[in-house]
Each structure stands twice: as C-alpha cells, then as structure tokens.
Amino acid sequence: MDSNLLKILPYALRYKSHIVWNVTYNILYALFSTLSFIALIPMMQVLFDNAEKVTEKPVFEGIGSLMNFSKNYLYYHITTLSELKGPQYALMLVVALVISTFLFKNIFNYLASYHIMHLKNGVLRDLRTTMYDKIIELPISYYSEKRKGDVMARMLGDVNEVQNSFFSILELIIKEPLTIVFAIVSMLAISVKLTLFVFIFIPISGFVISRIGKNLKSKSVKAQNEAGFLISIVEESLSGLKVVKSYNAEGSFKNRFNDSVNRLLKLSNSIGNKNNLASPLSEFMGIVVIAILLWYGGQMVLLEKAANGKPLLDGAAFLAYMGLAYNILTPAKAISKASYSVKNGLAAAERVFEVLEVENEIQNKPNAVQKTTFDNKISIENINFRYEEENVLKNFSLEIPKGKTVALVGQSGSGKSTIANLLTRFYDVQEGSVKIDSVDIKDINMHSLRGLMGLVTQDSILFNDTIKKNILLGKPNATDEEIIEALKIANAYEFVKDLPNGIETNIGDAGNKLSGGQKQRLSIARAVLKNPPIMILDEATSALDTESERLVQQALENMMQNRTSVVIAHRLSTIQKADKIVVMQKGEIVEQGTHEELLAKNGSYSKLVMLQSFE
C-alpha cells in the first residue's frame, strides 16, 4: 500500500460514520443496479407471454432458499394476476417492480454521494487547517530556502487535488467492483458459457489500461511542481512590479512565465491524453465483447436447442443478460478513471506531506518555562552563529540591563539583524546562549518569550485590513481609546484622524494606500499597544525621508522611555541618546560605549559618523 495512502487515513477516519454509510449505500447501489436489469426478465416474459407459471403460493424455507422463494413468489403473483385480471395487470406489476428497483438504485447512489461529499469536504478542511498551522509554525529559516509560490500551490492546489482525486478510492474498491461482482454472479446464473467471455475481457482490459497509466504519478508530481513554480513567478511579479517596470524587465518575466506555462502545457497534455484514453478504450473493448456475446448468445437463443426442444437460452433472459453485460462497462470505465485519479491524488498527497513532515527545529521544550516578566537583564554569551556555511557572529557577548537602550551599529552584513532574529528565536544559536534573567531562551515557552518583546522592522509589515485590526495584533482585546492613545504616542494619530473612516479605514494590500513614514508609525503604534518590556527596533527608520524620520524618531523615543530597547541602526543620528552603542564588524564587537565616549576614541564609530555626515 502506498505510504501516502496510509498517511491520509487518520484524516479520513475522523469521519468514520460517513465512510460506513458510504460503503453501505454503495453496496446497496451495486445490488439494486443488478436487480434493475434482472427485473426486466419477468417484464419481457409477460410481454411475450412466456412467463413461468407458478400456481401454488411458495413457502419460505430459510435464508438459503431466499432467491428461489423471491423468484417463485413473483411468478406466483404474475400467474394469479394474469388468470384473474388479464396479462395487462401482470405487466403493470412487473413494470412497477422495474421502476422500484431503478428508484432504489438511484436513491442509494444519492445517499452514497451525500456521505462521500461530507467525507471529502471534511478531510479538505482538516488538511487545509493542518497545512496552514504547519506553514505558520515553521521557522523563518524554512522560507529563506523555499519559494512562497510553491508553498501556496501545495496549500491550495495540491490539497484540492487530494480531495478531488483521492477519495475516488472508495468507489474504486467498493462501488464499482461490487457492481461488477453482482452483475457477473447474475450473468453466471443466466449462462455460464456466455460469462466465460467476460472473464477473458476483464483481465485483458485491466492490463491494457494499466500499461497506458504507467508513469502517470511521476508526471503528476512534475506538473504539480511546475504549477508551484508558476505561482511563484506570479507572486514575485506582483510583489516586485515597480522594479520589473522600472528596469523594463517585463519581457524577461514574460519569457520566464511563458516557458513555465509551456512546460506545464506539455505535462498536462500528456497526463490528459492518458486520462482521456482510458475511458473510450475500456468502452471499445467492452463493446467488442458485447458484439461477440450478441453473436454467440443469439445462436443459443435462435439455433441451439436443449434435449426438451426448448432454446438453450430464453430470449428475455438473454436481453437482460446483455443489459447486465453492458452494465459492467460503466463501472469498468469508472475504475480505470478512478485509478488514474488516485495516482494524481497520491502525487499531490506526496507534496502535501512533504511540507507537513518537515521537522520544526525551533520548538518548545516539554517543560518550557512560562515567563511573563522581565526583571534584570538580557545576556548574550559567547555566541557563534552561521547561516549554512557562512559565519555571521563569532564569539559574540553582550549584556543589556533592564531599562537601558543598547544600539547595534556597523556596516551591512556585520550581523546586527541576526541579533534581533536570535533574541526572538526566529533562529536558534548553534553555540553559546541567549538568556533573559539568567534563563536560557531555549528553556522559555516561545509564546511567552515573544510576549515579552515588541518588534519594529525596517519593512513595515502591515495587512490588507483596517488600521484598527492591524494595531490590535499586539493586544486583541484593546479598546478604541487605547488604540488612539498608542497612535498618539507613535505620532500617527495626526494623519489617522483625517482619514475618511479613521481607525476603521482599510489600508490596502501591505498598507500600500499609505506613505512609508505613515506605515512605519502604524508599526510603532502596534508595538506601543502591545506594551512589552523589551523592544527590538531593526533599522526602523532607514527607509524614510528626513521629515518622516523625524516624526518616527520622536515616536520611537516616546516608546522607548522606561523600556529596555535593542536598536539596530544604520543612521547614527537616531541612536546618539542610547545608553550603550555597540560597533560591529564581520560578526564581532570592535567598540562599545556612549556616543561621546566612542567619538573620543576616534575609531570605527568616529569614521562611521564622519562618513554619514557627508551623505
């Protein structure tokens, strides 16, 4: 059994009752599908005045004689009605019987579909929820290596494919095979000779269809990977549209997109051809067998006689037999289609579980500490950290006392932002430790650790929602008054109050209805409302113009009062009031002290100040 099939079972088993009912109704559907054709025999016999005469009411003698009893009971009523009221009443009885069997067949088909629908939609919901939970929980490092578009394709397209294709398996192993089995049992009861042809046809057809479907799963995986790449191109094009246009790179992006679309076209056509061939091929092979049955069975009806001079096969039984034989074709086609669908579903499941099975290396320890207060200091002790092979921090140590502002400065690539990533546990240190109040942050529950911190990044990350909803992220139960107070501290209320709907104004995708300075001040307001004891500012003013920087700097100073702050700065003018300035170079501390102390040293910091004064 395919391993992905086993992995999907726990999701399906949550809906056991729907599975049980689906299987039950599929069995009944298969049974009545066969009975609906068998019911044609007495109808045609009455029509041709060839019905079996049963004059004595049959007696039920136990479950073993059920079939014989049912047949005799029906023919007893046909005989009685024909004698008392005429053959037209007997015909009405058998026509009512045919209609009833077809009615029950379709009712059970509907009920089976009803339960499979609930099963499929339930599993789809659970898979999406599990997938989204996993995507949110995976560390930041995972997404530095993966295309966002590919993750989106797995989350949306592949999970849908699992839902659409995978549960064909219930029909593949229950509904269609049982329809064939019941039909063949009935056909054997009518004529063993004729049924031998069917036994020859089924394995030949199965072999041919399986040969056509070879390599279908591997091609499906390739197609789904390509679809992920395609979504990535679209996602990158939209998020970087200004750059694409300003560099006249539309042609280059169109070429990338077209190449991917053409690769996907070839794969989809190849998969589609095989899918499309299965159904007509199985039908054609079935019709060939039916033609042979018509020729051979027709001779049994017309030419061959038994010892008593009657035909070897009754005409009405032969017509019902042909109906049963044709009834095998529909499930045979469905099985071939479902087997291809399952292969597509297995390929999609493989990609879904590839993400679900990624090990999250940054997790809470079983006995993680719930830390809700910050009392003393943050200690960074002898840290070595690298991204893959590249050493970013080397033997780095720093102490940040409570209530103090420590600024990290240095050239790009000196490791400043890495400190912010390690403090928030977006990444884990390889050697050394980060401690809060002498407790290693690896021993602190991550939710409570991040609850102690507020983060304002260089890129103002806002969401396509109202100002209020964006700011409430830090404190979901805050009142409008608290939100407005936070906006005032962040120097943001001056522009928010003039917006058409105030704090209820939607700010657009990534906040693009606002200027850079306005977005940054909203990010600061969000951190202010959260009111954490530790604030991490990662180049919070580097992308702003002078006027916006002044307003944002003022907002930051308002926020940092009586708070422990780690400020990662590119513009040195923003950190002159810091209690300690740490100058970094290639992952090591080269100088530290106050602004005045470092200027007096006339070293690296002094050079940086001088360089920026010429900018």
N, C-alpha and C positions, 0 to 999 in steps of 0.2 A: 504493500500500500504506500502511496506517495506520502512523504513526510509532511508536506503542506496540508494534505487532507486530514492528517491526524491533528495538526495544529489548529485547524478551523473547527474541529469537533467540539471543543469546550464552549465555543460561542454558540454553536447550534444547539447543544444540549441544555442551554438555558431555556430553550423553548420546546422542551420535551413533549408537552401536550399537543402542540401544533404538529410535531413530527409524527406522533402516534396517530392523530386524527387524519393527517395527510395520507399516511400509509394505509390506514383502514379504508378511507374513501377511495383510494387508488385501487385497492383490491376489489372493492365493490364495483367500481367503474369497469375494471377489466372483466369481472364476472358478467355484468349486465351488457357489456359490449358484445360478448359472445352470445348471451341469451337472446339479444335482439335479433341476431341472424338465425338462431335455431328456431325462434318463434315464427319465422317465415315459412318453415316446413309445413306445419298444420294449416296455415293460411292458404298456401298454394294447393295443398291436398284437397281442402274443402272446395277451392275454386275449380279444380279439375275433377271433382267428385271421385277422389282417390283416397279419402281419409280412412284410416284404420277403424274398424267397427269394434267398439267395446260396449257390450250391453249390460254387464254386471258392474255395480259400483265397487271399485277396488278397496281393499282393506290395508291400512298402514301396518307394516310388519317390522318396523325398526329403521334406524338411520341408514343401515346398509342398503335398504331397498328404496331409499328416498327418490332416486332418479326414476326408477321404474314405476313407482307409485304416482309421481307427478305426471309422467307421460300418460299412464293409463287413466288417471283422474281427468286429465284434459280431454283425452279422446272419448271417455265415457260421456262427458258433457256435450261434446260435439255430436256424438251419435244421438243422444237424447234430444237435443235441440233440433237436429235435422229431421228426426222422426216426428216430433210433436209440432214444431212450428215451421219447418222447412229449412233448406240449406242457407237461405239468406241470413237467418238468425244465428246459425252456427258461424257464418262468415263474419258477422258483427262481433261475435265473441272473440274470434282469433285476431281480428283487426284491432280490437281493444287491447288484447294481450300484447300485440306488436308495439302499439303506441305506448303502453305502460312500460315495457322494457326499455324503449328508447328514452322515455321520460326519466326513468330512474337512472339510466346511464348518464344522462346529461346533468341531472341533479347532483349525482356523486362526483362528476367531473368538476362542477362548480365548487362544491364543498372542499374538494381536494385542492383546487386552485386558491380558494379563500385561505386555507391554512398555510399553504406554501408561501403565499404573499406575506402573511404575518411573520412567518419564519424569516424570509429573505429581508424584509424591511427591518425587523428587529436586529438581525445579525449585522446589517448595514449600519444601523445606528450605533451598535456596540463597537463595531470595528472602527468607525469614524471617531467615536469618543476615545477609545484606547489609543488610536493613532495620534489624535490631537494632544492627548495627555502626554504621550511619549515625546512628541515634537516640542512641546513646551518644556518638558523636564530635561531633555538632552542638553549637555553643556554647550556653551558658546563655541568651544573649540570644534565641535562636530560640524557646525555650519561654516567654519572657515575653510573646510575641505569640500563641502557638498554644494551643488547648485540648488538654490532655493526653488527654482522651477521644477527640478526633478523631484524634490520632496513634495511639492504641491501636486505634481502629476500622480505620485503614489497615493497621496492623501485623498485625491478626488477621483481621478480616472481609474486607478488600479483597484481601489476599494469598490467602486461601482462595478467593475468587471467581475470581481469576485461574487458580488451579489447577483449580477445578471446571469453569469455562466455556471457558477459553482454548484448551485442548487438544482441544476439540471440532473445532478447525480441521483436525486431521489426518484426522478422519473426514469432515469437510466437503469436503476436496479429494481424498481418496484412496478410502476405503472405499465410501461411498455412491455417488459419481459413477461409480466403476468397476462397481459392481453394476448401475447403470442402463445403462451403456455395453454391458457384456457381454450383458445381457438384451435390449437393443434390437438388437444385432448378430444374436443368435439369432432374435429375432422377425422381423427383415428376411429371414433365411434361410428362415423358415417362410412368411411372407406379407408382401410389400412393401405391398400395398393396405391391409391392416389396420393396419400400423405407421404409416401416414400420420396416423391419428387420434391416435396417441400423440405424434407430433411437434407436433401442434396443441395438445395438452393441456399439455405441459411448460412452454412459454413463458407461456401464459395463467396457469397456476398460479403460476409464479415471480413474475410481475408482481403478481398479487393479494396474495401473501404479503409481497412487499417493500413494498407500499403499507401494509399493516397494521403492519409493523415500523418505519415511519417515526418518527423522534424517540425511538426506544427507547433509544439510547445517552445522549441528554441527560437523559432521565427517570431512567435508571440512575444517572448522576452525582449528580442531585439526591437520589435515595433514599439513596445511599451517604454523601453529605454529612450528610443528616438523621440517619442511623444514628450517625455520628460525634458529632453534637450530642447525641443521646440518651444515648450512653455518657458524654459529658461531664457531663450532668446527674446521672447515677447516681454517677459518680466524685466530683463535688462534694458531692452529698448525703451520701455515706458519710463523706468526709473531714471534712465540717463539720457532722456530725449533732448535736453538742452545741449549736452556735449555732442551727441550724434549730429544735430543740426548745425551747431557752430563749427564743427570740423568737416562739414559737408560729407559726412560718413554714411549718409543714407544708403548709397549704392552698396557699400561694404556690408551693412547689416541686412539689406535686402538679399544679397548673394548668400549670406550665411543662412538666412531664413529659407530661401528657395532651395538651397542644397539639402537642408534638413527635410523640407516638405517633400522633395523628390525621393529622398531615401525612404521616407515614411510611405509614400505612394507605392513604391515598388514592393515593400514588405506587405502593405495592406492588400495590394492586388494579389500577391502570391498566396496570402492566408485566405483571402476572399474566394479565390479560384478553387482552392481545395474545399473550403466550406460549401461553396455552391455546387461543386461536382458531386458531393456525397449524396444529396437528395435525389437528383434526377437519375444518377447511376443505379442507386438501390431500387428506385421505382421501375426503371427499364428492365433490370434483371428480374424483378418481381413479375412484370407483365410477360416476359418471355416464359417464365414458369407457368403463369396462368394460361397462356396460349397452349402450352403442352398439356396442361390439365384439361382444358376445354376439348382438345382433340382426343386425348385418351379417355377422359371421363365420358365424353359424348358417345364414344364407341360402346362403353359399358352400358349406357342408357339405351342406345338405339339398336346395337347389334348383338352384344353378348347376352346369352340367356342362362339363367340358373337351371338346375335339374327340374324345378317345378314349372319351367317355361316362362317365368317372370324375368324382367331385365335384372342384370346383376346390381344395378343401381337405380333407385327410384328417381324420377325426373325432378320432383320437388326437393328431395334431399340433395340432389346434385346442384340445383340452383343455390340452395342455402350453403352448400359446401363451397361453391365459387365465391359467394359473399364472404364467407369466413377466410378463404384464401386471400381475397383482396384486402380483408380487414387486417391481415398480417403486414401488409405493405406499409400502412401508415405508421404503426409503431416501429417497424424496421427502419423507416426513414428518420423517425424521431430519435431513435437510438443512435444512428450514425451522426445526426446533427448534434445531439446532446454530448456524444463522446468528443466531438471537436470543441464544443463549448466548454466542456470540463477542462480540456487541455489549455484553452485560453485562460480559464479561471485559475488553474494551477500556476500558470506563468505569472499571472497578476498577483496571486497569493504569495508567490516566492518573493516578489518585490516588496509587498506589504510587510511580510515577516522579517525581511532583511532589515527594515527600519525598527520594527518592534523588538528585534533581538539584539540591537546594538546595546552594548553594556555601558551604562552610565557610570563613569568612573568617579564622578563627583556626587556622592550620596551621603545621607546622614548615617552616622554610626548607630548601631542598635540602641545604645544607651546615651544618645546625644543629649547634651545639657541644654535646657531652656533658659536662655539668658535674656532678661528683659531690661537690665540696667547697665550703664557704663559708669564705672566708679573711679578708675585710676589712670590707666594708660594703655596705649596700643604699642606692642613691642614687635618689631620685625628683626628676627635673629638669624644671622648667617645664611641668608637665602641664596641659593643658586637656582636659576630657572632658565629653561630653554624651550623654544618652540621648535619641535622636531630636533634638528641637529644644531641650531643656532643658539649660542649662549646669549641671553638678553640681560640677566642680572648675575653678578659674580660676587659672592661672599658679602652680600648687602645687609647692613644692620642699621636700624633706625628706631628711635623711641619718640612717641608722640604723646605728651602728657594731656590729661583731660583739660578742656577749656582753652587749649592753645591752637594756634593756626600754624601749620607747617607747610611750606611751599616747596615743590619739587620743580627745578628748572634745568634746562640743558638742551642740547641740540636734538633734532628729530632722531629717533632711533636709540636714544640713550637709556630707554627703559622706564620712562616716567609713567606712561599709561599702564604699563604692566603692573606697577604697584597697585593701581586702582583695581585692576582685574583680579589681583591676588587677595586684596582686602575684602572684596565682595564674594570671593570664592567662585568667580566665573572660571578661573583656572586654579589648580592646586599646585603648590610648590613641590619641586622634586627633592630638594634638600633644604634643611633649615626649617623655621616655623614662623607663623604669624600668630601673635597672642593678643587677646583682649582681657585686661585684668588678670594676666598670668594664665589664662585658659586658652589652649590652642584652638584656633577657629575650626579645625577639623573635628574637634570634640563638641562643638556647639551646633545645635539644631539650625539648619540653614535658614529656615523661615524666621527664626528669632534673631539670627545673625544679621540678616538683611533688614529686619525690622528696626535694628539699631542705626541703620545707615540711610542717608539720602544721597542720591547720585544725580549730578547735573553734568551732561556730556557736551562735547563740542557740537555734535549734531543734535539739534533739538528734536527728540523723537516724540512726535505727537500723533494722535489717531484721528481718523475721519469721524468725528463726533463733536458734541458741543464742548465749549470751554469748560463748563461745569463738570461734565463727565471725565474730561482729560485730567482735571485737577483732583477730582475725587479718588483717583487711583491710589493715592497715598493714604487716604482716610475715607473709606466709602460711606461712613455714617455722618460726615461733617454737615453742618448747617450752611445755608446760603451766607449767613453773616460771617462764619469762619472762612468761607471761600473768599469773600470780598476782602476780609482782613489780610489773608495771605496774598491776594492780588495787590493790595496797597503796599505791603512790605516789599513785594517784588517789583514795585514801580510799574505794574501792569494795569492797575485799575483805571489809570488816566485814559487809556485807549479802549479798554473793555466797556466802560460806561457809555461810550459814544457809539458802540455797535448797535445795529437795529434791534437785536434781541438780548443785548447784554451778555450775561454769562450763559444764556441758552443759545447763543449763536453757534452755528456749525462752522468749523474752521477748515473744512475740506480735506482732501487726501494729504496726509502728512502735514497738515496745518498750512497748506500752500496758499490759503487766502490771506495769510499774514506775512509781514516782513520778517527778516531774520532776527532782528532785535526783539520784536513782539513775541515770536515763537520762543526765544530763549528766556524771556521774562516769564512766560507761562510755565516753562520747565522749572524755573526757580520757584514760582508760586506753588507748583505741585510739591516740590521738596519742602517748602516752608510749611504747607498744610500738614504734611506727614510729621513734621516737627521731631526729627530723630536727633539723638545726642551726637552722632558723628556725621559730618557732611563731607562728601568727596566731590570735588569740582574738577572735572577733567577738561582743561582748556576751554572753560565755559565762555570766554569772550573772544577767542582767537578768530572767529569767523565774522566779527561785527565791525561796522563802521564806527568812527570816533564818537558820534553822538549816541548811538545805541550802546556802545561800550561804556560810556559814562553812566548812562541810566542803569545798565546791567551791573556795572561795578558797584554802584551805590546800593542796588538791590542785594548784591552778594554781601556787602559789608553789613547791611541791616540783618541779613540772615545769619551771618557768622558770629554775631555778638553772643558771648557766653556759650559758645558751642565749640566742640572740637572739630577742626577742619583740616582736611588734606587737600591742598590746592595744587593742581598740576597746571603750570602756566607756560605759555610761550611769550606773552607780552609781560615784560618785567615790571612795567608801570603798575600792573594790577596787584602785585604782591609785596610792595615796599613796606606795608604795615605788618607783615607776617612776623610771628614770634621767632620763627627759625626758617631760614632759606637753605635748602639742600641743593647743591650744584652737582649734577650727574653727568658722567661721560662714559659711554660704552658700558653701561650697567654697573658702574662703580661711583662711589661718592668721592668727589675731588675737593670739595669745600663745603663748609656749613657754618652758619652764623646769622646775625641780623643783617639787614640791608647795609647799615653803616659799617659794621664790622667787616663785611665782605668787600665793600668799596675800599676800605683802608688797606686790605691785604693786596689790592691791586693785582688780583689773579684772574682766574677764568670768569668769575662773575662780573668783575670790573670790565673785562673785554666784551662780554655779552651786553652789558648796559651801554657801553660805548657804541657797539655795532647798531643797537636798536635806536640810539639817539640820532643816528644818521638816516634812519628809514623814513 
